Amino acid sequence: MAEMSPIDVLRRYQEYETELTPLLLGLLTLSQEALKAYPFVLSVQSLGQSQARAGILPPIPAPQGQLRLRVQGHGRELEINLHQLIAWLMGDRERRRAIPWFRAVYVILSLALFLIVGTLIWHGLEQLYLLLCGTQQNRLGAFSAIIFLTLALAVFDLGKTILEEEVLLHKDIFRHSAIRRTITRFIAAILIAVSIEGLLLLFKGSLGQNELLWPAVGVMGCAVGLLLALGLYVFLGAKAEAALVASSQRPLTSGGESGAGLLPRRRSGFRRAR
């Protein structure tokens, strides 16, 4: 849940550019006192009466990874914080205020998982040391170290996934692909651990413990079922998102033109309001 990167903000702005243009141009008609109610309006400057027609300049970079937007017209120039504008447009201001608290909780949980990983690694290395020193004469003693180290790998991958997805990386909760990515990484970590545990049970059964063969087959079957379910979820999720994006696109105003009127406006550096 990190802050949106500039490229994500630009994509959001381009996605809603048609809706934002009349809203931003409408701000030029408001008084300076009324503009204080909008948190994304950073400053208002006077340009004189020479700037009679209204227009929007392209986004420009600003310090601390921010983007600025300038709206000119009616003798004034408004400087807009594009990050705050997108948050206001998406209705995401209240959630953004709670992000530091959410992030702190996720950091605490990740640290707790990493402590568990350290404990598991310690026990795994202890079992490996006893095996190398000859204290354990059982030929299955190596599997104890493998089990501890495998669980440590799975828990570490889970903690790393939580830390990356919820703290370090930006996750757009309004897009289904972000949720699908998080679920895929989480299930993949569990799938790896279950598969390795199934293989260990299968090896133990092949070395003499015949009672573990059927549990091993059951665990491997669960791993295969989980993998198939994950693949089906990813396929249906991507298909549903593609259909949602296709349905949200507006139909063309004229049947014979394929966006020819939009191309000049996209290429021009300064859009005019007619």
N, C-alpha and C positions, 0 to 999 in steps of 0.2 A: 504493500500500500504506500509506496513512495510517491513523491510528487510526479505529475505527468511530465514526461520529457518534452522538449520543444517539438520534436517530430510528431508526437501524439497530439499535441495542441494544434499544430498546423493541419493535421488530418481532420480533426474535429471541426476546425474553422472552415476548411474547404467543404466538409460534408454539409454544414449548416450555413454556408455563405449566403445562399439565396434568402433564407429567413432572417439572417442577421443584418443584411444591407439596409432594408427599410427601417429596422429598429435603431441602428446606429445613426442613420441620417436624421431620424426623428429626434435624437438627442440634441441636435443643433438648434432646435426650436425652443428648448427649455431654458429657463433662467438659470443663472449660476447657483442660486440657492436651491433650486429643484434638483440640480445635478449632484448635490452633496448626498442625496439619498441613494445614489448608485455607487457601490464600493469599488467597482471596476474603473470608474472615471478618476484618473490620477491628477490631471491638471487641465485647466482651461486657459488658453492664451488668445489674445486679440491679434488679428491679422490685418485689420483695417477693412475698408469696404471694397478693396480691389478683388478680393476673393468672393465673388458673388454666387457662383455655382458650387453645389455641394459635391463632395467626392470622398473616397476612402483610399488612403495610401496602403501599399502592401505592408505586411508585418515586418518589423525590424527587430534584431536581437537587442537585448538589454542585459545589464549585469545580473549575476546569480542565475543564469539559465532561464531568464524570463523573456517574453516576447511583448512588444508594444505595437499598438495600432493607432494610427492618427486619422481622425475624421475632420475634414476641413469643409468650411462653407459658412455663409452668412457672416463673414468677417471674423470667424472664430476657428480655433483648432483645439480639438479634444484629444488628449492622450489616454489611450485605453490599455489597461492591463489585460492581455489576451487570456492568460491563465484564469484570472478571476472572472472574466467574461464567460468563458466556457463553463466554469463551475456554476455561475449564476444561471446560465442557459439550461444546464442539465439538472438544476435543482439539487446540487451536491454540496452546498455550503455547510450545512449542519454536519454531514458525515465527515467532511474534511476537518472540522474542528475537533472531532473525536479521534482522528487518525493517530495523534501522538500517544493517546492512552491505549488504543488497540496495539500499536507498535510495541509499547512497553510490555504488554502482556505476552505478545508473541516472542519477544526477546527472552523473557523469563522462562517461558515454556521450552524454548530452544536450548537455553542453558541447562535446564533440568534434564532434557534428553541427552545433552552432551555429557553430563555427569554420569548418567546411566551407561552411556557408551564407554566412558573411562572405567567404570566398575566391571563391565563385561569384558573389556580388553584385559584388565588385570587378572580376572579369573581364568580367561583363556590362556594367557601367558603362564599363569601358575600351573595349569594342567599340562601345558607343553613342557615346562621345566621339570615337573615331576616325571614325565614320560622320558625325557632325555637323560635324567639322572638315574633311571632304572628303578625308581620307587614304585611305579605302576607296572606290573608285569602283564596286565590284561591287554590283549591285542586290540581291544576296542577302546582303549584309553585315549587314543588320538581323536576319537569322535567327540569326546567331551570338549576338547580345545576347539575343534571345528564348530561345534554348536555355539559356544560362547562367542567366538569371533564372527560367526555368521549373524547372530542376533545383534552384535555390536555394529556390523555393517548396515543391517536393515534399519536399526534405530538411528544411526548417524545419517543415513540417507533421508529418513523421515524428518529429522531435525533440520538438516540442510535445506530440504524442500520448503519447510515452514519459514525458515529464515529468509530464503531467497524470494519466495512468492509473496510473503506478507510484510516484509521489512525492507529488503534491498531493492526489489524490482517494483515497477508500477503495474498494478493490475486494474484494468478497466472493467468494473463490475457491470457496466452496461452492455458489454459484448460477451456473447456466449463463448467465444473462443478462449477468453481468459479463464473462465470457470472450467472449461473443458481441459485446458492445459494443466491447471492445478490438480484436478481429479485424476488425470492421466498419470502425472508424476507420483501422486500419492499411492494409487493402486499399483503402479509399476514397482515401487519400493516394497510393498507388501508381497507382490507376486514373486519377486526375486527371493525374498526370505522363505516363502512357502515352498518354492521349487527346490531350494537347497536343502531344506529340512526333509522334504520328500525323498531326495536322493540319498541323504544320510540314513534314513530309515531303510531304504532299499539296499544300501550297502551293508547295513547291520544284519538285515535278513539274509543276505547272500553269504554272510560269514558265519552263520550258524543259528541266529535267533530267528527261527522260522515264524514265530508268532508276530513278527513285525512286518511280514511281507504284505498282508492285506491292509494294515494301516498305511503302509507306504503307498500302495496302489490307490487308496482313498485320497491321500494327500495330493498325489500327482494328478488324480482326476479333478480335485478341487482347483488345482493350479491351472489345468487346461480349461476348465469351465470359467474361471476368473479371466483368463486371457481372451477367451471367445466373447465373454460379456463386455470386456473392455473394448475389444475391436468393434463390436456391434454398437456400443455407445458412441465411440469416436465417429464411426461412419454415419450413424443417424444424426448425431449432433452437428456434424459438418454439413450434411444434406439439409437439415432444418434451418441452419443459419444461412446457407446460400439461398434457400427459398424465401427466408425473411428479408434478406437484403434485396432480392429481386422484386419482391412485392412492395418494398418501401420506396423504390425508384418511381419517380413521377413519369407518366406517359408523355410522349412528345406532343408539343402543341400542334405541330403540323405533320401529317403522315409522310410527306416526301422529304423532310429535312431530318437529319440525324445529328442534332446538337450543333448545327452550323452557327446559330446565333449566340451560343455560349462560348465558342472558342475565342472570338475576338475579345470578349470581356475578360476571359481568363488570362489572355496574354498581355493585356494592357496593364501598365503599371499603375494607372490612376483611373478609377472608375467614376463616371459622371452619372449624376441622377437627372433623369429627364423628366 
